């Protein structure tokens, strides 16, 4: 099943998400459907709140970035109950967009290296360090689980310039090529 993407203005995007347990109903199917939804929307990451679920789950598929970063080739993964506990002081500005904020892009400073604890689809614990583009997308998706969207992280002057576009998104005034819901 391909889910509609929740667009900016929906309260689920501002919720601090709840942890899930191995007993969570149909979790493998949900993850499979999230990957289908991500592929349909041509994104590289998708968090559960973006499909209306306030649970601590996100997926990434960095494969489209393989040319720029060979370590991204075939890098598809689900992250359950992640905890991002370290962000390096070294940062870089990237131009970000988001499936939940169609048509909006802005430069965001993100740490070059992060450390995260998470569970995989078998609920096995992992503690890993991520760098480069992987670190960037993981920080973006993790923010969704904390009720943060990328525009919250842009410089205040730039955020003021985006206010009109954000209001239009919240009012349903946008165009995109994938299914959405407000």
C-alpha positions in Angstrom: 0.0 0.0 0.0 1.2 3.4 -0.9 0.4 6.0 1.8 -0.4 9.6 1.2 2.3 11.9 2.5 1.2 14.2 5.4 1.9 17.8 4.4 3.0 20.7 6.7 0.2 22.0 8.9 -0.9 18.5 10.1 -0.4 18.2 13.9 1.2 14.8 13.6 4.4 16.5 12.2 4.8 18.3 15.5 4.4 15.4 17.8 7.1 13.7 19.8 6.6 10.1 18.7 6.1 7.1 20.9 8.4 4.0 21.0 7.2 0.8 19.5 7.5 -2.8 20.7 8.1 -6.1 18.9 4.4 -6.7 19.3 3.5 -3.7 17.2 0.9 -5.1 14.8 2.0 -5.6 11.1 5.3 -3.9 11.5 7.0 -5.7 8.6 4.1 -4.8 6.3 4.2 -1.2 7.5 8.0 -1.0 6.8 7.5 -2.6 3.3 4.7 -0.1 2.6 6.9 2.8 3.7 9.6 1.8 1.3 6.9 1.6 -1.5 5.7 5.1 -0.5 9.2 6.4 -0.5 9.9 5.0 -3.9 6.7 6.4 -5.3 7.5 9.9 -3.9 11.1 9.6 -5.1 12.6 10.5 -1.7 15.6 9.2 0.2 14.0 9.1 3.7 10.5 8.8 5.2 9.5 9.0 8.9 6.3 7.4 10.3 4.8 10.8 11.1 5.0 11.7 7.4 2.4 8.9 6.8 0.3 9.9 9.9 1.7 7.6 12.5 3.2 9.0 15.6 5.7 6.2 16.2 9.5 6.1 16.4 10.2 4.6 13.0 11.9 5.9 9.9 13.4 4.4 6.8 16.1 5.6 4.4 17.1 4.6 0.9 20.3 6.5 0.0 20.8 4.6 -3.2 20.0 7.7 -5.4 23.2 9.3 -3.9 25.5 6.4 -4.8 27.2 8.4 -7.6 28.1 11.2 -5.2 28.9 8.8 -2.3 29.6 5.2 -3.2 28.9 4.1 0.4 25.2 5.0 -0.3 24.9 2.2 -3.0 22.1 -0.1 -1.9 21.9 1.5 1.5 18.3 0.8 2.5 17.5 0.5 6.2 14.7 0.8 8.8 15.4 2.5 12.1 13.2 1.6 15.0 13.2 3.6 18.3 16.3 5.5 17.3 18.2 7.7 19.8 20.6 10.2 18.2 23.0 10.9 21.1 26.0 12.5 19.5 26.3 15.3 16.9 29.8 16.4 15.9 30.6 20.1 16.3 31.8 20.1 12.7 28.9 21.0 10.4 28.1 21.6 6.8 25.3 23.4 5.1 23.2 21.3 2.7 20.2 22.3 0.7 17.3 20.3 2.1 13.8 19.5 1.0 11.1 17.3 2.5 8.3 15.2 1.1 6.0 16.9 3.8 7.0 20.4 2.6 6.7 20.0 -1.2 8.4 22.7 -3.3 10.4 24.1 -0.3 14.1 24.0 -0.1 16.5 25.8 2.2 20.1 25.5 3.4 20.4 23.7 6.8 23.5 23.3 9.0 23.9 19.7 10.0 26.6 17.8 11.8 29.1 15.9 9.6 29.1 12.9 12.0 26.4 11.5 14.3 26.1 8.5 16.6 22.8 6.7 16.9 21.4 3.8 18.9 18.5 2.0 17.2 16.7 -1.3 16.7 16.6 -3.1 13.3 13.6 -4.9 11.9 14.5 -8.0 14.1 14.6 -5.7 17.2 18.3 -6.2 17.4 20.2 -3.3 19.0 22.8 -1.3 17.1 25.0 1.6 18.0 26.6 3.1 15.0 28.5 6.2 13.8 27.3 7.8 10.5 29.1 10.4 8.4 28.4 12.5 5.3 25.2 12.1 3.4 24.0 9.2 5.6 24.4 11.4 8.7 22.5 14.2 7.0 19.5 12.1 6.0 19.4 10.4 9.4 19.4 13.8 11.2 16.5 15.0 9.0 14.4 11.9 9.6 15.2 11.7 13.3 14.0 15.3 13.6 10.6 14.2 12.3 10.3 11.8 15.3 11.0 14.8 17.6 8.3 17.0 16.0 10.8 19.1 14.1 10.8 19.9 10.4 13.8 21.2 8.5 12.6 24.8 8.3 12.9 24.9 12.1 16.6 24.6 11.6 17.2 27.4 9.1 18.5 30.8 10.0 15.9 33.0 11.5 16.0 35.6 8.6 15.5 32.8 6.1 12.7 31.3 8.1 10.9 34.6 8.0 11.2 34.6 4.2 9.6 31.1 4.2 6.6 32.0 6.3 4.3 32.7 3.3 5.2 29.5 1.6 4.6 27.5 4.9 1.2 29.2 5.3 0.3 28.2 1.7 1.3 24.6 2.4 -0.8 24.5 5.5 -3.7 25.9 3.4 -3.3 23.2 0.8 -1.8 25.5 -1.8 1.0 23.4 -3.4 1.7 21.0 -6.2 3.5 17.7 -6.2 3.7 14.4 -8.1 2.8 12.1 -5.2 -0.3 11.5 -3.1 -0.7 13.8 -0.1 -3.0 14.5 2.8 -3.5 17.6 4.9 
